[in-house]
Amino acid sequence: MIRAADVREWREHSVVDPRGRKIGTLEAVYVDTATDEPAMATVRTGLPTRQRLVFVPLDEVVLGPGYVQVSHAKATVRKAPSIGTDDVLPAEQEETVFRYYDMAYQPGAHGERQLARR
């Protein structure tokens, strides 16, 4: 698991799937607002003129020299919900990311977001 204190160290590292296939580059980490633990990452993918940020959970992540290995296959991550490289995840689309990966979505007691970008 990536610790919140280590997040900045892993930006711009390659993100690979369990078979070592490169998915893209780690752009940002989103923490769970209830625990402040890293929960999701955005990965920059696509051609240089058509890049986007796809979301991937950080469960069972493995950190290596120059790479972050996620537990989901490249094809799965590439089809995940995405945003533009200059965009922010809208609150109303946050649950979609969790549903895509069959994860429980738990907003705060007063409707607060579950994810916060670090």
Beta strands, then each sheet from edge to edge (+ up, - down):
strand 1: 14-16
strand 2: 22-32
strand 3: 38-45
strand 4: 52-57
strand 5: 62-64
strand 6: 67-69
strand 7: 82-84
strand 8: 115-117
sheet 1: 5+ 6- 1- 2+ 3- 4+ 7-
sheet 2: 5+ 6- 1- 2+ 8-
end
